[in-house]
Amino acid sequence: MKKVLFVCMLSVASFLSAFAPADEEVFINRHMDLARAQVEYMVQAMKDKEGFPRTINTSGNMVTTNMYDWTPGFFPGSLWQVYAYAPDTALKASAIRWTERLEPLKFFTEHHDLGFMMYCSFGNAYRLTGNPKYKDDLVQAARSLSTRFDPKTGCIKSWNNFRSWHGTKVYQYPVIIDNLMNLELLFFATRVSGDSSFYKVAITHADNTLKNQFRKDYSSYHVVCYNPETGAVEGRETAQGLADNSTWARGQAWAIYGYTMIYRETGDARYLKAARGMADFFIHHKNLPADKIPYWDFNIGQEGYTPGVNSYARKDTGHYRDASAAAITASALLELSTYAGKEGKQYRQPAIQMIRSLASPVYRSEPGTNGNFLIKHCVGSIPHQTEIDVPLVYADYYFLEALHRYKLLLKGEKLFPVALKGGVHGR
């Protein structure tokens, strides 16, 4: 498989160099049309299923998950993304149906992923329909998420506990880099309710994460473990990366996206500086391939990065690409480019390269194939030996979001006309 993928990488490089960007909007429309066909196949495939699509198994069959997993919001979110591109009564009905199936989650407090679960689904639903019920559901979800915040640590607790990959310690207050993505739900809740407590939780978490979860070069630790009694940092480890001191690619993508969004909502220049530093680490890393689709960890194959003792059942640490990390990063970089002034091009161009790579035959599936997912060659968790070189539902969501953002920028439109920008809801 790896030899075949290498040949494909050479093909996509030739594809990119040969492409003449005469009409980028035609390119976007073509791939949104393909996406529409694919999601319609997915809707049909899910017609009699209770769960939510997540990936495929080794036989190529769809794997679903229940609503309490962290990923169920991405399928209805993708339906809304396609509906925004091509409004259609049937597609809207499907988006509403799959979104409203998640309504019980507004009271869910067992882990931190309510932003992914509710904002990607209900957030898009509210944006596109204006239904006030969806706004109320989102505010309640923000209340539920806020119950996981503790002033002692200054962070929202991610998982209920975390066992070190070294097999010797169980931490009681783990915070993962992914948690930054859930803050957008809190910012939204303050904006529509006027309750600044959500905003304060969000920026406190953002500040402590910036302080404790990054190295001097703006690379990220996956998991920071706090002492729940004192708030002190007890450990910096990984759960899905190569090693505690390595940089997990999707974690870095969450960081770029997260701090770009936090800058949008606060106007605080510290967050813009952080987002740019994190983006620079990603796009200029010596191990980022020419097609801009990263390996699952930036330090794979390098000396000085040792996997945890108990982390690899088959010791498989191969050079797998993670297209999901590229999709997230591409979307984030497009937004970041709008905040960087004259230097915006240095973020927009890599984003476009990522989008074009993801849209190439190497990573982009044809309708009716790939378990009805859009994007191929993603990685869930190498340490857990699960979801390796498969499609993942969140890769599809952020690829569609990136296409939407690219189209808006081509038309000279703002990505986010409304944001908090400090002021009445500031510190």
Secondary structure, DSSP 8 states (H G I E B T S, - for coil): -HHHHHHHHHHHHHHHHH---S-HHHHHHHHHHHHHHHHHHHHHHTTT-SSEEEEE-TTS-EEEE-TTSS-TTHHHHHHHHHHHHS--HHHHHHHHHHHHTTGGGGG--SSSTHIIIIIIIIIHHHHHH--HHHHHHHHHHHHHHHTTEETTTTEE--SS-EE-TTSS-EESSEEEGGGGGGHHHHHHHHHHH--THHHHHHHHHHHHHHHHSB-TTS-B-SEEEE-TTT--EEEEE-SSSSSTTS-BHHHHHHHHHHHHHHHHHH--HHHHHHHHHHHHHHHT-TTS-TTS--BSBTTTT-TT----TTS-SS------B-HHHHHHHHHHHHHHHTTSGGGTHHHHHHHHHHHHHHTSTTTB--TT-GGG-SB-SEEEETTTTEEEEE--HHHHHHHHHHHHHHHHHHTT--S-S----SGGG--
